[in-house]
Amino acid sequence: MKKRVLSLMLTALMTMGLAVGCGPADTGAAPDAATDTASETVEDSETPLAGGKKVAVAMPTQSSERWINDGSNMKEKLEALGYEVDLQYAEDDVQAQVSQIENMIAAGADCLVIAAVDSSALVNVEAQAKEAGIPIIAYDRLLMDTDAVSYYATFDNKGVGTAIGKYIEESKDLKNAKDSYTIEFFMGSPDDNNAVMLYNGLMEVLQPYLDNGTLVCKSGRTSFEDTCILRWSQEGAQKNCEDYLTGFYANDKLDICATAFDGFAYGCKAALEGAGYKVGEDWPLITGQDAELMATKNIIAGSQTMSIYKDTRLLADKCVTMVQAVLEGSEPEINDTEQYDNGKLVVPSYLCTPVAVDKDNYKEIIVDGGYYTEEQLAN
C-alpha cells in the first residue's frame, strides 16, 4: 500500500513538473524589455514569448562594420523576445535587396525592418508588403516616397552634421581665427536622405566661415551635389582626395578633411599618405562617423581626428520596441514627428543622440561604455 501511495505521489509530481516546464516563461521584466535576463529566459523556455512571429531584417551591406553590428544586435534582441528573425545583407546591390524583401514577404514575415541600399528602388516592393498587411520600420535610412512605412528608428542625422561642424569650429577656433584654413568635403550617398540632412547640419555651422574666408575650399566643391559620394564608397573618397591634392594643393597644404563617414576618413588617410603628409607634422584634421573599431584605433594613433559615436545597441533597442509595438498593437516611443518627410508622409521617428569622440574622450565614452575593450583597441 505504501509503495502504491508513493508511486501515485511521484506520478503527480512529474505531471506538475511537465506542466511547469511547458508553460510560458516568466521573464521577471516588462514584456517589451529586451534585457539579458529576457534573453536567458527565452533560451530556457520551449515556448517563445512572441508567439513565433517572424521579423525580417534587410540590411544594406557587410562591408561596413557598423551594419554588421546593427544586424547582430537586432537579431539577438529580437530572438531574446522569442521572435524568429530572418536577417539578410544585400552587399549594396539594389536588385539583390529588392529580391530579398520579395522573398521575405513570400515567406510570411510579420514585420519588415529595412535599412535601404537605395530607397527609391524599394517603392514597389514596399507596396507589396502593405498590400499583404506587413508593417515596415525604416532603420537608420529613411524610406522615401512610400506610405507603407510605419515608423523610423535613427540617429539625429542633422545633429550628426552639426556635431561634426562644431568640432571643426571649436578645434580650429574659427570664431577667433586670424588665419584661414583650407578644407575639402566628402559627403554621403545621394540616394540616402540621411546624407543630405548631415550635410545641412554641417553647413549650418561652417557656411558662415566659407562666406567670410576663414575657411577656403580650393576645389570650389562645397554643394551637396558636388561632394556626395555614391554608396558611401571609401574608394570614391580616396580618389576624390587624390584629385584634390594633385589639382589644388601642390603648393599648399590641406588643413581639414570634412568627411561624413569613417570609410571616407580611411580613403583620405590613404590619399594623404600617398601625397607625403606625415602624422604629427602636416597632417590635417579628419572627421568621421560611426566610431568603427579601425577609426577609433586611428584616432588613438593620430591619423583620424574624431568620429561620431553612434551606439548601435541603443538604436537596436529602440527598433526592437517599435517592432513589438507594431506586432502587439500598441504605440512605440516617438520623439520626432516633424523632420522626416519622405514625400508621402511625415514618418513618426525616434532619434538617438550622436556624440563626438576624439583622443581626449574615447576612453570615457567608448571603453567605459563597454562598446570596445582596451584589448580590442590595442590589437
C-alpha positions in Angstrom: 0.0 0.0 0.0 2.9 2.4 0.9 4.5 1.6 -2.4 1.3 2.4 -4.3 0.9 5.8 -2.5 4.5 6.7 -3.1 4.1 5.8 -6.8 1.0 8.0 -7.1 2.7 10.9 -5.5 5.7 10.6 -7.8 3.4 10.5 -10.8 1.6 13.6 -9.7 4.9 15.5 -9.1 6.2 14.5 -12.5 3.0 15.7 -14.1 3.2 19.1 -12.3 6.9 19.4 -13.4 6.0 18.8 -17.0 3.2 21.4 -16.9 5.6 24.0 -15.4 8.3 23.2 -18.0 6.0 23.7 -20.9 4.3 26.8 -19.7 5.1 30.4 -20.8 8.4 31.8 -19.5 8.2 34.4 -16.8 10.9 37.0 -17.6 10.5 38.9 -14.5 10.5 42.1 -16.7 8.1 44.1 -18.7 7.1 42.3 -22.0 8.9 45.0 -24.0 12.2 44.9 -22.2 14.9 43.4 -24.4 17.3 42.6 -21.5 19.9 40.0 -20.9 17.5 38.4 -18.4 14.9 38.1 -21.0 17.4 36.5 -23.4 18.4 33.9 -20.8 14.8 33.1 -20.0 13.7 32.7 -23.6 16.6 30.3 -24.3 15.4 28.2 -21.4 11.8 28.1 -22.5 10.3 25.9 -25.1 7.5 28.5 -25.8 8.7 31.8 -27.4 7.4 35.0 -25.8 6.4 36.5 -29.2 4.2 33.6 -30.3 6.6 32.5 -33.1 6.1 35.7 -35.2 8.7 36.3 -37.8 10.6 39.6 -38.2 12.6 40.1 -41.4 15.6 42.4 -41.3 17.0 43.7 -44.6 20.5 45.3 -44.1 22.5 47.1 -46.9 26.0 45.6 -46.6 28.5 43.8 -44.5 31.4 45.9 -45.9 30.9 48.4 -43.1 31.5 47.2 -39.5 28.5 49.3 -38.2 26.0 47.4 -40.3 27.3 44.1 -39.1 26.9 45.3 -35.5 23.4 46.7 -36.2 22.2 43.4 -37.7 23.7 41.2 -35.0 22.4 43.4 -32.2 18.9 43.5 -33.5 18.8 39.8 -34.2 20.0 39.0 -30.7 17.4 41.3 -29.1 14.5 40.1 -31.2 15.4 36.4 -30.7 15.7 37.0 -26.9 12.0 38.1 -27.1 11.0 34.9 -28.9 10.7 36.3 -32.5 12.0 34.3 -35.4 14.5 36.5 -37.3 15.4 36.5 -41.0 18.5 38.7 -41.3 19.9 39.3 -44.8 22.5 41.6 -46.3 22.3 42.9 -49.9 26.0 43.9 -50.2 25.0 47.3 -51.6 23.3 45.5 -54.6 19.9 47.3 -55.2 18.3 44.4 -57.0 19.5 41.9 -54.5 17.8 43.8 -51.8 14.6 44.0 -53.8 14.7 40.2 -54.3 15.4 39.6 -50.6 12.5 41.7 -49.5 10.2 40.0 -52.0 11.3 36.6 -50.6 10.7 37.8 -47.1 7.2 38.8 -47.9 6.5 35.5 -49.7 8.0 33.6 -46.6 5.3 35.2 -44.4 7.2 37.9 -42.5 5.0 39.6 -39.8 7.1 42.7 -39.8 9.8 44.2 -42.0 12.8 46.2 -40.8 14.6 47.8 -43.7 17.9 49.7 -43.9 17.8 50.5 -47.6 20.6 50.4 -50.2 18.5 52.7 -52.4 15.1 53.5 -51.0 13.8 54.8 -54.4 14.2 51.2 -55.8 12.0 49.7 -53.0 8.8 51.6 -53.6 7.0 48.7 -55.4 8.1 46.0 -53.1 7.1 48.2 -50.1 3.6 48.5 -51.7 3.5 44.7 -51.9 4.2 44.5 -48.2 1.5 47.0 -47.4 -1.0 45.0 -49.5 0.0 41.9 -47.6 -0.6 43.7 -44.3 3.0 43.6 -43.3 4.2 46.7 -41.4 7.5 48.3 -42.2 10.0 50.0 -39.9 12.8 52.1 -41.6 16.1 51.6 -39.9 18.6 54.5 -39.9 17.9 55.3 -43.5 14.6 56.9 -44.3 12.4 55.1 -46.8 11.4 57.7 -49.4 8.2 58.1 -51.5 6.2 55.4 -49.8 3.2 55.4 -47.5 3.9 51.8 -46.4 6.4 52.8 -43.7 5.0 52.9 -40.1 8.0 54.2 -38.1 11.6 55.2 -38.4 14.4 54.5 -35.9 17.6 56.5 -36.5 20.2 58.9 -35.0 19.6 62.6 -35.3 21.2 62.9 -38.7 21.2 66.6 -38.9 22.6 66.6 -35.4 25.5 64.4 -36.7 26.4 67.1 -39.2 26.0 69.8 -36.6 28.3 67.9 -34.2 31.0 67.5 -36.9 30.7 71.2 -37.9 31.0 72.3 -34.2 34.0 70.1 -33.7 35.8 71.7 -36.6 34.7 75.2 -35.5 36.0 74.7 -31.9 39.2 72.7 -32.8 40.3 75.4 -35.2 38.8 78.3 -33.1 37.2 79.6 -36.2 35.3 82.3 -34.3 38.6 84.0 -33.4 40.9 82.8 -36.2 43.4 85.3 -37.6 44.4 83.0 -40.4 42.4 81.0 -43.0 42.2 77.2 -43.2 41.8 75.1 -46.3 39.0 72.5 -46.3 37.6 69.8 -48.6 34.3 68.0 -48.2 33.4 64.3 -48.6 29.7 63.8 -48.1 27.4 60.8 -48.1 25.5 58.9 -50.8 23.0 61.0 -52.9 20.4 58.2 -52.6 20.5 58.4 -48.8 18.3 61.1 -47.2 20.4 60.9 -44.1 23.4 62.2 -46.1 21.5 65.3 -47.1 20.4 66.0 -43.5 24.0 65.6 -42.3 25.3 68.0 -45.0 22.6 70.5 -44.0 23.6 70.3 -40.3 27.3 70.6 -41.2 26.8 73.6 -43.4 24.7 75.5 -40.9 27.8 75.7 -38.8 30.5 76.1 -41.5 28.9 78.1 -44.2 29.5 81.5 -42.5 33.2 80.7 -42.3 33.3 79.8 -46.0 31.5 83.1 -46.7 33.9 85.3 -44.7 37.1 83.5 -46.0 38.1 81.8 -42.7 37.6 78.5 -44.5 38.8 78.2 -48.0 37.8 75.3 -50.3 40.3 75.5 -53.1 38.4 72.9 -55.3 35.3 75.1 -55.1 33.2 71.9 -54.4 31.0 72.8 -51.5 27.5 71.9 -52.6 26.0 68.5 -51.7 25.7 67.6 -55.3 29.5 68.3 -55.8 30.7 66.5 -52.7 28.4 63.5 -52.4 29.9 60.0 -52.9 27.7 57.2 -54.2 27.1 54.2 -51.9 29.3 55.8 -49.3 32.3 54.4 -51.2 35.7 54.5 -49.4 37.4 54.1 -52.8 35.4 57.1 -54.1 36.5 59.3 -51.2 40.2 58.3 -51.8 40.0 59.1 -55.5 38.4 62.5 -54.8 41.0 63.3 -52.2 43.8 62.3 -54.5 42.4 64.5 -57.2 42.1 67.5 -54.9 45.6 67.1 -53.6 47.0 66.8 -57.1 44.9 69.6 -58.6 44.7 72.2 -55.9 47.3 71.5 -53.2 50.6 71.0 -55.0 51.9 74.2 -53.3 49.6 74.5 -50.3 48.6 72.2 -47.5 45.1 70.8 -47.0 44.1 71.6 -43.4 40.7 69.9 -43.0 39.0 66.8 -44.5 35.4 67.2 -43.5 34.2 63.6 -44.1 30.8 62.2 -43.2 31.9 58.6 -42.6 34.8 56.7 -41.2 35.3 54.9 -44.5 35.8 58.3 -46.2 38.4 59.1 -43.5 40.3 55.8 -44.4 40.2 56.9 -48.0 41.5 60.3 -47.2 44.2 58.8 -45.0 45.5 56.7 -47.8 45.5 59.6 -50.3 47.3 61.9 -47.8 49.9 59.2 -47.1 50.4 58.8 -50.9 50.9 62.6 -51.2 53.6 62.6 -48.4 51.7 64.0 -45.5 53.0 63.0 -42.1 51.1 62.4 -38.8 52.3 64.9 -36.2 53.8 67.2 -38.8 51.4 68.5 -41.6 48.5 66.0 -41.1 45.1 67.6 -41.5 42.1 67.4 -39.2 40.0 64.5 -40.4 36.4 63.9 -39.3 34.3 60.7 -39.5 31.1 59.0 -38.4 30.3 55.7 -36.7 33.4 55.3 -34.4 34.3 52.0 -36.1 37.0 49.9 -34.4 39.5 50.9 -37.0 38.5 54.5 -36.8 38.9 54.5 -33.1 42.4 53.0 -33.4 43.2 55.7 -36.0 42.1 58.3 -33.5 44.4 56.9 -30.9 47.2 56.8 -33.4 46.5 60.4 -34.6 45.7 59.6 -38.3 42.0 60.5 -37.7 40.9 63.4 -35.5 37.4 62.5 -34.5 34.3 60.4 -35.2 30.7 60.4 -34.3 29.9 57.7 -31.9 26.5 56.0 -32.6 25.8 53.3 -30.1 24.1 50.7 -32.3 23.0 48.8 -29.2 20.7 51.7 -28.3 19.4 52.0 -31.8 18.7 48.3 -32.0 16.8 48.6 -28.6 14.6 51.4 -30.0 13.9 49.5 -33.2 13.0 46.3 -31.3 10.5 48.2 -29.1 9.0 49.5 -32.4 8.7 46.0 -33.7 7.0 44.9 -30.5 4.6 47.8 -30.5 3.6 47.2 -34.1 3.1 43.4 -33.6 1.2 43.8 -30.3 -1.0 46.7 -31.4 0.5 49.4 -29.1 2.3 52.7 -29.6 6.1 52.9 -29.6 8.1 55.7 -28.0 8.5 58.6 -30.6 10.4 61.8 -30.1 10.1 63.4 -33.6 7.0 63.9 -35.8 8.3 66.8 -37.9 11.7 66.3 -39.6 11.3 63.2 -41.6 9.0 63.9 -44.6 9.5 61.1 -47.1 7.5 62.8 -49.9 4.3 60.8 -49.0 4.1 61.4 -45.2 6.0 62.6 -42.2 7.3 59.4 -40.6 7.0 59.2 -36.8 10.6 58.7 -35.6 12.8 58.0 -32.7 16.1 59.9 -32.9 19.1 58.7 -30.8 21.7 61.3 -29.9 25.1 61.2 -31.6 28.3 62.0 -29.6 31.6 63.4 -30.9 34.6 61.3 -29.8 38.3 62.1 -30.1 41.6 61.2 -28.4 40.6 63.1 -25.2 37.2 61.4 -24.5 37.2 58.0 -26.3 38.1 56.1 -23.1 35.3 57.6 -21.1 32.6 57.2 -23.8 33.6 54.1 -25.8 35.7 52.0 -23.4 33.9 52.8 -20.2 30.6 52.5 -22.1 31.5 48.9 -23.0 31.4 49.4 -26.7 35.1 48.4 -27.3 37.6 47.0 -24.8 41.1 48.3 -24.3 42.3 44.9 -25.6 40.3 45.3 -28.9 41.8 48.8 -29.4 45.4 47.6 -28.6 45.3 44.8 -31.2 
